[in-house]
Amino acid sequence: MKKIGIIGLGMLGNAVALHLLDLGFEVTVFNRTKEKTIQVREKGAKVMTSPKEVAENSELIITIVKDAAAVKEISFEKDGITEGKHEKLIVADMSTIDPLESKNISRKFQEHNIDKLDIPVMGGPNVAITGNLVMMVSGNKESFDCCKNVFEKIANKVFFLGESGVAHSVKLAMNLQITMLALALSEGIILMKKANVDPKIFLKILNSTYFKTGMSEKKAFKMVDSKFDATFTLSNLKKDISTITSAAKSLGIELPMIKKAEQVYENAVKEGFGEIDYTGIIEYIKKINDLR
């Protein structure tokens, strides 16, 4: 499998496309905002005018778009993926969407005799560019086996998890962890500042214990210094948090902390912090505590 289509060239999609181009894959892309195709076009990608054209020129299409509504639009509406279907086509969705929506989308693809896989990932564009994402896959096992060689170039760990929807469930649980860790670090740092303690001392001690995380080691010191290189924006995490609370509701379960976190992130977006990195939630907490 050498012909790969990518629909959605945000930060993650762009990095995945660049990495596949570096490895010699034939990459065909579509993005509604044409300016976002410039970098991959200069590296050799073919830029198409519709998802249909991407489908006609690809064996595997990776979709990386905002939400389930966007997945359905590029898949099933006019000039969508299904209008360019052919016998060998497989679609793999890397977007973060509700597991029930994912199952419904998979069923609709099946009506067009197209197999769809769920392939959400952990890791941002900074690791996607080197093929070091962690990928969760669910859907048809035979289709997974066909695409495995590509997935193992995109991610250094690939987990096949079973039937459609499962990978997106795990992805939501992972983003729940990210949400809580960013909040816990932010509140710990603010607590230290108000207590007139250097928060970097707190982080050094934290990272000396088994409570340390990749975030506390790699991002927390930047949080103290208000340095936010956006690998995943606060507004995008807020969108995923809302997907988590929606999924919880559909499952009939109560997740009280993520509901509280949803309100905090919503307030932060309203205050203008949406386009910085999600760890910038600390800036909102500073603001409500009148800290500069």
C-alpha positions, 0 to 999 in steps of 0.5 A: 500500500503506497497511495495514501490520501489525507483529508484535513491538514491541521497541525496533526494532518500536516505532520502525518502527511510530511512524514509519509512523504519523507518515507516515499509514499504517494500522498494525495491531500484535500483541505478546505483552506487551500493555504494549509496545503502549501507545505505538503504540495512543496514536498510533493503531495498532490493537492485535490479539489475534493474528497472524491478526487482523493478517494479516486487516487488513494488506496487508504484515506486518513481523515483528520478533521474537527468532529463527527459532522465534518467526517460525515460531510467529507465522506457522504455529501456531494463530491465526498469520499463515497463518490470516488470509491473503488474496490481497494479503498479503505478509510481510516479516521484519525479524528477524535469523535464520539464512539457511537457516531463512529459506529454509525459512520462505519455502518454508512460506509459499509452501505457503500462497500467501503471498510472504515477503521478508527485510528485515533492517536496520542501525541501531537505534530511534534512526534507525528513528524517522526512517526512516533505517535501511539495509535489505537485501531478498531474495525475490520481486522482484515482491513487493519492487516492491509494497512498495518504497514502504513500505520507502523510508519505513522506510530511506533506503537499500534494497538488493535482493539477490536470492533468499531468504536472501541478505539475512540472510546479509549481515545476519550479516556486518554484525553480525560487524563490529559485534561485532569493532568493539565488542571492539576499541574496548573493548580499546583503551580498557582498554589505554590505562587500564592504561597511564595514558593518557587513552583519549579521546586514543586515540579522537581520534587513531583518529578522525583516521585512516581506521580510524575508524568510526561506532562510534568517533565516536558511541559510543566516548566514551560507552564511556569514560564508562560511558554505555550507552543501549541501542539494541541489547542485549548479550544480543541481540548474543550471540544473533546471534553464536550465529546467525553461528557456526551459519550458519558451521558449516552452510556448512562454514567456520571463523570463528575470531574470531567463535567466540572473541567468542561466548565473551566475550559469553556470559561477559558475559551470565552476569556480568549485563551482558546488558541494557545496550547491546552496547558495554557489553562494555567493562564485562565486560573492565573486570571481568576486569581488575579495573578500576573 
